[in-house]
């Protein structure tokens, strides 16, 4: 998760405030992140905030395979594979 990052936008001061029992930060518009959730981690005295990315198709299929593995014991019904009838379309 932690990678070498190069800042392409100059640092900007932001306001901290309380939201119930949590501390929150107002993120300036030029630092907006996509989505509705973030990952937060600490690197020394720095906090790193990064968007939670939706998993790609490969990760989704891998998760499905882990949740519902298919094997030789799975019983699949026999399906008649009939040829398609030709149709006159013009």
Backbone as CSV, one residue per row, in Angstrom:
resi,resn,N_x,N_y,N_z,CA_x,CA_y,CA_z,C_x,C_y,C_z
1,UNK,0.817,-1.172,0.000,0.000,0.000,0.000,0.872,1.252,0.000
2,UNK,1.862,1.343,0.877,2.723,2.510,0.913,3.696,2.457,-0.258
3,UNK,3.708,3.516,-1.023,4.584,3.608,-2.178,5.269,4.964,-2.128
4,UNK,6.342,5.137,-2.887,6.939,6.458,-3.019,5.993,7.312,-3.830
5,UNK,5.591,8.435,-3.254,4.663,9.328,-3.935,5.349,10.656,-4.164
6,UNK,5.123,11.239,-5.315,5.634,12.572,-5.601,4.462,13.518,-5.648
7,UNK,4.562,14.595,-4.905,3.494,15.573,-4.866,3.503,16.381,-6.155
8,UNK,2.364,16.409,-6.829,2.245,17.224,-8.039,1.447,18.491,-7.742
9,UNK,0.879,18.585,-6.550,0.134,19.754,-6.122,0.806,20.298,-4.875
10,UNK,1.044,21.604,-4.821,1.671,22.154,-3.605,0.819,21.893,-2.373
11,UNK,1.479,21.746,-1.225,0.771,21.515,0.026,-0.142,22.700,0.326
12,UNK,-1.251,22.406,0.986,-2.208,23.453,1.341,-2.716,23.159,2.744
13,UNK,-2.854,24.184,3.551,-3.349,24.008,4.907,-4.845,23.717,4.865
14,UNK,-5.285,22.791,5.734,-6.696,22.412,5.793,-7.173,22.505,7.233
15,UNK,-8.468,22.630,7.420,-9.068,22.801,8.741,-9.434,21.446,9.345
16,UNK,-9.075,21.263,10.619,-9.481,20.093,11.395,-10.696,20.482,12.226
17,UNK,-11.597,19.530,12.435,-12.760,19.781,13.274,-13.226,18.482,13.895
18,UNK,-14.152,18.565,14.825,-14.707,17.390,15.489,-16.041,17.039,14.861
19,UNK,-16.257,15.748,14.657,-17.529,15.225,14.185,-17.895,14.120,15.166
20,UNK,-18.762,14.447,16.125,-19.052,13.555,17.247,-17.757,13.261,17.988
21,UNK,-17.336,11.998,18.060,-16.113,11.654,18.792,-14.911,11.472,17.880
22,UNK,-15.073,11.766,16.576,-13.974,11.598,15.623,-13.423,12.943,15.190
23,UNK,-12.142,12.959,14.887,-11.541,14.140,14.293,-11.704,14.025,12.787
24,UNK,-12.014,15.119,12.127,-12.207,15.116,10.679,-11.382,16.250,10.077
25,UNK,-11.183,16.182,8.776,-10.435,17.212,8.067,-11.235,17.635,6.838
26,UNK,-11.280,18.920,6.584,-11.924,19.416,5.366,-10.900,19.324,4.244
27,UNK,-11.228,18.554,3.234,-10.295,18.343,2.124,-10.591,19.384,1.044
28,UNK,-9.610,20.218,0.706,-9.825,21.213,-0.353,-10.177,20.540,-1.677
29,UNK,-10.915,21.265,-2.513,-11.444,20.710,-3.756,-10.348,20.143,-4.661
30,UNK,-9.180,20.763,-4.674,-8.116,20.259,-5.555,-7.521,18.937,-5.073
31,UNK,-7.882,18.502,-3.869,-7.412,17.227,-3.339,-8.532,16.193,-3.234
32,UNK,-9.693,16.481,-3.812,-10.824,15.561,-3.722,-10.454,14.162,-4.189
33,UNK,-11.019,13.169,-3.525,-10.792,11.768,-3.869,-12.074,11.182,-4.442
34,UNK,-11.956,10.213,-5.352,-13.156,9.577,-5.900,-13.776,8.621,-4.881
35,UNK,-15.052,8.356,-5.041,-15.721,7.354,-4.220,-16.231,7.924,-2.912
36,UNK,-16.637,7.001,-2.038,-17.212,7.374,-0.752,-16.400,6.870,0.430
37,UNK,-15.358,6.073,0.178,-14.569,5.510,1.268,-13.086,5.682,0.960
38,UNK,-12.278,5.747,2.024,-10.826,5.870,1.879,-10.133,4.897,2.824
39,UNK,-8.884,4.608,2.519,-7.997,3.884,3.439,-7.107,4.934,4.075
40,UNK,-6.892,4.815,5.371,-6.011,5.753,6.057,-4.944,4.946,6.782
41,UNK,-3.699,5.392,6.658,-2.592,4.713,7.337,-1.627,5.778,7.850
42,UNK,-0.748,5.353,8.728,0.222,6.270,9.307,1.616,5.868,8.846
43,UNK,2.385,6.850,8.407,3.793,6.660,8.060,4.578,7.660,8.899
44,UNK,5.072,7.200,10.035,5.734,8.125,10.958,4.709,9.098,11.503
45,UNK,4.967,10.420,11.343,3.999,11.407,11.815,3.068,11.885,10.701
46,UNK,3.077,11.207,9.550,2.203,11.557,8.432,1.014,10.613,8.377
47,UNK,-0.116,11.143,7.972,-1.280,10.318,7.677,-1.407,10.235,6.162
48,UNK,-1.627,9.042,5.668,-1.790,8.827,4.234,-3.239,8.433,3.997
49,UNK,-3.919,9.183,3.137,-5.316,8.910,2.810,-5.376,8.581,1.328
50,UNK,-5.949,7.416,1.000,-6.070,7.024,-0.403,-7.435,6.407,-0.653
51,UNK,-7.949,6.592,-1.872,-9.290,6.078,-2.158,-9.327,4.558,-2.122
52,UNK,-10.478,4.036,-1.702,-10.716,2.598,-1.790,-11.172,2.354,-3.215
53,UNK,-10.405,1.609,-3.947,-10.736,1.343,-5.350,-11.609,0.103,-5.448
54,UNK,-12.540,0.141,-6.369,-13.373,-1.032,-6.599,-12.506,-2.110,-7.231
55,UNK,-12.677,-3.357,-6.821,-11.851,-4.417,-7.398,-12.169,-4.604,-8.881
56,UNK,-11.160,-4.937,-9.650,-11.355,-5.216,-11.065,-12.054,-6.557,-11.267
57,UNK,-12.347,-6.883,-12.500,-13.061,-8.107,-12.827,-12.285,-9.344,-12.373
58,UNK,-10.973,-9.340,-12.551,-10.163,-10.495,-12.156,-10.275,-10.743,-10.653
59,UNK,-10.189,-9.688,-9.855,-10.300,-9.842,-8.401,-11.697,-10.308,-8.010
60,UNK,-12.706,-9.789,-8.685,-14.073,-10.191,-8.395,-14.289,-11.669,-8.704
61,UNK,-13.807,-12.127,-9.855,-13.937,-13.542,-10.216,-13.165,-14.435,-9.250
62,UNK,-11.984,-13.995,-8.834,-11.191,-14.773,-7.872,-11.928,-14.888,-6.542
63,UNK,-12.566,-13.804,-6.107,-13.329,-13.842,-4.859,-14.510,-14.788,-4.989
64,UNK,-15.221,-14.727,-6.113,-16.343,-15.634,-6.338,-15.880,-17.087,-6.323
65,UNK,-14.731,-17.356,-6.956,-14.212,-18.725,-7.002,-13.871,-19.214,-5.595
66,UNK,-13.356,-18.311,-4.759,-13.016,-18.681,-3.386,-14.292,-18.943,-2.572
67,UNK,-15.318,-18.119,-2.801,-16.573,-18.268,-2.064,-17.370,-19.486,-2.530
68,UNK,-17.383,-19.766,-3.819,-18.196,-20.836,-4.395,-17.340,-21.690,-5.334
69,UNK,-16.384,-22.451,-4.800,-15.536,-23.236,-5.707,-16.349,-24.310,-6.431
70,UNK,-16.060,-24.478,-7.696,-16.694,-25.528,-8.498,-15.706,-26.672,-8.661
71,UNK,-16.205,-27.862,-8.542,-15.336,-29.016,-8.684,-16.059,-30.156,-9.347
72,UNK,-15.387,-31.298,-9.488,-16.002,-32.448,-10.167,-17.218,-32.980,-9.425
73,UNK,-17.333,-32.671,-8.138,-18.483,-33.170,-7.379,-19.755,-32.367,-7.667
74,UNK,-19.605,-31.194,-8.291,-20.781,-30.391,-8.620,-21.581,-31.088,-9.715
75,UNK,-22.881,-31.142,-9.515,-23.774,-31.834,-10.433,-24.455,-30.823,-11.343
76,UNK,-24.095,-30.840,-12.607,-24.703,-29.943,-13.576,-25.718,-30.723,-14.400
77,UNK,-26.857,-30.104,-14.699,-27.867,-30.817,-15.486,-27.419,-30.982,-16.938
78,UNK,-27.891,-32.050,-17.567,-27.634,-32.253,-18.992,-28.501,-31.277,-19.780
79,UNK,-27.932,-30.668,-20.786,-28.658,-29.708,-21.610,-28.580,-30.170,-23.056
80,UNK,-29.750,-30.257,-23.702,-29.764,-30.610,-25.119,-29.207,-29.440,-25.916
81,UNK,-28.175,-29.682,-26.689,-27.560,-28.634,-27.494,-28.028,-28.801,-28.932
82,UNK,-29.221,-28.292,-29.193,-29.826,-28.434,-30.511,-29.297,-27.357,-31.449
83,UNK,-29.122,-27.696,-32.741,-28.683,-26.664,-33.696,-29.770,-25.605,-33.866
84,UNK,-29.345,-24.388,-34.152,-30.270,-23.281,-34.348,-30.936,-23.429,-35.711
85,UNK,-32.255,-23.200,-35.762,-32.985,-23.266,-37.027,-32.691,-22.014,-37.832
86,UNK,-32.483,-22.186,-39.118,-32.227,-21.015,-39.965,-33.529,-20.264,-40.198
87,UNK,-33.391,-18.930,-40.305,-34.552,-18.093,-40.547,-34.286,-17.192,-41.743
88,UNK,-35.330,-16.875,-42.464,-35.251,-15.926,-43.563,-35.487,-14.546,-42.942
89,UNK,-34.468,-13.673,-42.941,-34.634,-12.367,-42.297,-34.824,-11.228,-43.274
90,UNK,-34.638,-11.466,-44.590,-34.849,-10.424,-45.583,-35.836,-10.875,-46.608
